[in-house]
């Protein structure tokens, strides 16, 4: 198990979640 890969995956996943929520708010407003 490679720690760095896990961290990279988590960061990208979190960024995707942020983008998703932002686009959702934009479409609502």
PDB file of N, CA, C and O in Angstrom:
ATOM      1  N   UNK A   1       0.851  -1.196   0.000  1.00  0.00           N
ATOM      2  CA  UNK A   1       0.000   0.000   0.000  1.00  0.00           C
ATOM      3  C   UNK A   1       0.889   1.249   0.000  1.00  0.00           C
ATOM      4  O   UNK A   1       1.762   1.421   0.851  1.00  0.00           O
ATOM      5  N   UNK A   2       0.632   2.106  -0.982  1.00  0.00           N
ATOM      6  CA  UNK A   2       1.451   3.305  -1.108  1.00  0.00           C
ATOM      7  C   UNK A   2       0.701   4.507  -0.555  1.00  0.00           C
ATOM      8  O   UNK A   2      -0.376   4.865  -1.032  1.00  0.00           O
ATOM      9  N   UNK A   3       1.290   5.115   0.451  1.00  0.00           N
ATOM     10  CA  UNK A   3       0.622   6.227   1.140  1.00  0.00           C
ATOM     11  C   UNK A   3       0.369   7.398   0.192  1.00  0.00           C
ATOM     12  O   UNK A   3      -0.697   8.012   0.211  1.00  0.00           O
ATOM     13  N   UNK A   4       1.375   7.696  -0.638  1.00  0.00           N
ATOM     14  CA  UNK A   4       1.249   8.864  -1.514  1.00  0.00           C
ATOM     15  C   UNK A   4       0.088   8.710  -2.490  1.00  0.00           C
ATOM     16  O   UNK A   4      -0.646   9.666  -2.741  1.00  0.00           O
ATOM     17  N   UNK A   5      -0.076   7.525  -3.032  1.00  0.00           N
ATOM     18  CA  UNK A   5      -1.171   7.291  -3.976  1.00  0.00           C
ATOM     19  C   UNK A   5      -2.524   7.479  -3.295  1.00  0.00           C
ATOM     20  O   UNK A   5      -3.455   8.032  -3.879  1.00  0.00           O
ATOM     21  N   UNK A   6      -2.615   7.016  -2.070  1.00  0.00           N
ATOM     22  CA  UNK A   6      -3.862   7.163  -1.327  1.00  0.00           C
ATOM     23  C   UNK A   6      -4.169   8.638  -1.121  1.00  0.00           C
ATOM     24  O   UNK A   6      -5.309   9.068  -1.295  1.00  0.00           O
ATOM     25  N   UNK A   7      -3.162   9.407  -0.754  1.00  0.00           N
ATOM     26  CA  UNK A   7      -3.359  10.831  -0.528  1.00  0.00           C
ATOM     27  C   UNK A   7      -3.773  11.540  -1.811  1.00  0.00           C
ATOM     28  O   UNK A   7      -4.655  12.399  -1.794  1.00  0.00           O
ATOM     29  N   UNK A   8      -3.145  11.185  -2.906  1.00  0.00           N
ATOM     30  CA  UNK A   8      -3.478  11.799  -4.190  1.00  0.00           C
ATOM     31  C   UNK A   8      -4.918  11.487  -4.570  1.00  0.00           C
ATOM     32  O   UNK A   8      -5.651  12.351  -5.051  1.00  0.00           O
ATOM     33  N   UNK A   9      -5.304  10.254  -4.351  1.00  0.00           N
ATOM     34  CA  UNK A   9      -6.672   9.847  -4.677  1.00  0.00           C
ATOM     35  C   UNK A   9      -7.675  10.623  -3.817  1.00  0.00           C
ATOM     36  O   UNK A   9      -8.703  11.085  -4.312  1.00  0.00           O
ATOM     37  N   UNK A  10      -7.367  10.757  -2.550  1.00  0.00           N
ATOM     38  CA  UNK A  10      -8.255  11.465  -1.637  1.00  0.00           C
ATOM     39  C   UNK A  10      -8.376  12.937  -2.027  1.00  0.00           C
ATOM     40  O   UNK A  10      -9.466  13.507  -2.002  1.00  0.00           O
ATOM     41  N   UNK A  11      -7.249  13.541  -2.385  1.00  0.00           N
ATOM     42  CA  UNK A  11      -7.261  14.953  -2.772  1.00  0.00           C
ATOM     43  C   UNK A  11      -8.110  15.167  -4.015  1.00  0.00           C
ATOM     44  O   UNK A  11      -8.928  16.085  -4.066  1.00  0.00           O
ATOM     45  N   UNK A  12      -7.917  14.333  -5.000  1.00  0.00           N
ATOM     46  CA  UNK A  12      -8.679  14.489  -6.243  1.00  0.00           C
ATOM     47  C   UNK A  12     -10.165  14.234  -5.998  1.00  0.00           C
ATOM     48  O   UNK A  12     -11.020  14.901  -6.580  1.00  0.00           O
ATOM     49  N   UNK A  13     -10.467  13.263  -5.130  1.00  0.00           N
ATOM     50  CA  UNK A  13     -11.866  12.966  -4.824  1.00  0.00           C
ATOM     51  C   UNK A  13     -12.516  14.160  -4.117  1.00  0.00           C
ATOM     52  O   UNK A  13     -13.647  14.538  -4.421  1.00  0.00           O
ATOM     53  N   UNK A  14     -11.787  14.736  -3.181  1.00  0.00           N
ATOM     54  CA  UNK A  14     -12.320  15.886  -2.447  1.00  0.00           C
ATOM     55  C   UNK A  14     -12.521  17.071  -3.389  1.00  0.00           C
ATOM     56  O   UNK A  14     -13.513  17.793  -3.287  1.00  0.00           O
ATOM     57  N   UNK A  15     -11.577  17.262  -4.301  1.00  0.00           N
ATOM     58  CA  UNK A  15     -11.706  18.358  -5.257  1.00  0.00           C
ATOM     59  C   UNK A  15     -12.926  18.151  -6.148  1.00  0.00           C
ATOM     60  O   UNK A  15     -13.645  19.099  -6.464  1.00  0.00           O
ATOM     61  N   UNK A  16     -13.147  16.916  -6.545  1.00  0.00           N
ATOM     62  CA  UNK A  16     -14.312  16.604  -7.377  1.00  0.00           C
ATOM     63  C   UNK A  16     -15.600  16.878  -6.623  1.00  0.00           C
ATOM     64  O   UNK A  16     -16.566  17.389  -7.191  1.00  0.00           O
ATOM     65  N   UNK A  17     -15.610  16.537  -5.347  1.00  0.00           N
ATOM     66  CA  UNK A  17     -16.799  16.789  -4.538  1.00  0.00           C
ATOM     67  C   UNK A  17     -17.061  18.290  -4.435  1.00  0.00           C
ATOM     68  O   UNK A  17     -18.206  18.735  -4.514  1.00  0.00           O
ATOM     69  N   UNK A  18     -16.010  19.052  -4.262  1.00  0.00           N
ATOM     70  CA  UNK A  18     -16.154  20.502  -4.171  1.00  0.00           C
ATOM     71  C   UNK A  18     -16.708  21.058  -5.473  1.00  0.00           C
ATOM     72  O   UNK A  18     -17.619  21.885  -5.463  1.00  0.00           O
ATOM     73  N   UNK A  19     -16.157  20.604  -6.596  1.00  0.00           N
ATOM     74  CA  UNK A  19     -16.621  21.078  -7.900  1.00  0.00           C
ATOM     75  C   UNK A  19     -18.070  20.706  -8.117  1.00  0.00           C
ATOM     76  O   UNK A  19     -18.848  21.493  -8.658  1.00  0.00           O
ATOM     77  N   UNK A  20     -18.431  19.519  -7.700  1.00  0.00           N
ATOM     78  CA  UNK A  20     -19.815  19.074  -7.852  1.00  0.00           C
ATOM     79  C   UNK A  20     -20.757  19.956  -7.052  1.00  0.00           C
ATOM     80  O   UNK A  20     -21.778  20.405  -7.573  1.00  0.00           O
ATOM     81  N   UNK A  21     -20.434  20.204  -5.818  1.00  0.00           N
ATOM     82  CA  UNK A  21     -21.294  21.030  -4.966  1.00  0.00           C
ATOM     83  C   UNK A  21     -21.362  22.457  -5.497  1.00  0.00           C
ATOM     84  O   UNK A  21     -22.420  23.085  -5.456  1.00  0.00           O
ATOM     85  N   UNK A  22     -20.251  22.967  -5.990  1.00  0.00           N
ATOM     86  CA  UNK A  22     -20.236  24.327  -6.534  1.00  0.00           C
ATOM     87  C   UNK A  22     -21.129  24.420  -7.758  1.00  0.00           C
ATOM     88  O   UNK A  22     -21.925  25.352  -7.876  1.00  0.00           O
ATOM     89  N   UNK A  23     -21.006  23.477  -8.657  1.00  0.00           N
ATOM     90  CA  UNK A  23     -21.829  23.509  -9.873  1.00  0.00           C
ATOM     91  C   UNK A  23     -23.309  23.343  -9.524  1.00  0.00           C
ATOM     92  O   UNK A  23     -24.181  23.917 -10.176  1.00  0.00           O
ATOM     93  N   UNK A  24     -23.575  22.556  -8.494  1.00  0.00           N
ATOM     94  CA  UNK A  24     -24.960  22.357  -8.075  1.00  0.00           C
ATOM     95  C   UNK A  24     -25.542  23.673  -7.543  1.00  0.00           C
ATOM     96  O   UNK A  24     -26.672  24.035  -7.869  1.00  0.00           O
ATOM     97  N   UNK A  25     -24.773  24.371  -6.737  1.00  0.00           N
ATOM     98  CA  UNK A  25     -25.216  25.656  -6.195  1.00  0.00           C
ATOM     99  C   UNK A  25     -25.407  26.657  -7.332  1.00  0.00           C
ATOM    100  O   UNK A  25     -26.363  27.432  -7.323  1.00  0.00           O
ATOM    101  N   UNK A  26     -24.515  26.644  -8.295  1.00  0.00           N
ATOM    102  CA  UNK A  26     -24.605  27.565  -9.423  1.00  0.00           C
ATOM    103  C   UNK A  26     -25.883  27.314 -10.216  1.00  0.00           C
ATOM    104  O   UNK A  26     -26.570  28.254 -10.615  1.00  0.00           O
ATOM    105  N   UNK A  27     -26.190  26.069 -10.437  1.00  0.00           N
ATOM    106  CA  UNK A  27     -27.380  25.740 -11.227  1.00  0.00           C
ATOM    107  C   UNK A  27     -28.662  26.079 -10.458  1.00  0.00           C
ATOM    108  O   UNK A  27     -29.692  26.385 -11.058  1.00  0.00           O
ATOM    109  N   UNK A  28     -28.586  26.020  -9.122  1.00  0.00           N
ATOM    110  CA  UNK A  28     -29.764  26.324  -8.313  1.00  0.00           C
ATOM    111  C   UNK A  28     -30.046  27.816  -8.297  1.00  0.00           C
ATOM    112  O   UNK A  28     -31.200  28.242  -8.338  1.00  0.00           O
ATOM    113  N   UNK A  29     -28.985  28.602  -8.238  1.00  0.00           N
ATOM    114  CA  UNK A  29     -29.176  30.044  -8.133  1.00  0.00           C
ATOM    115  C   UNK A  29     -29.562  30.676  -9.469  1.00  0.00           C
ATOM    116  O   UNK A  29     -29.759  31.889  -9.543  1.00  0.00           O
TER     117      UNK A  29
END
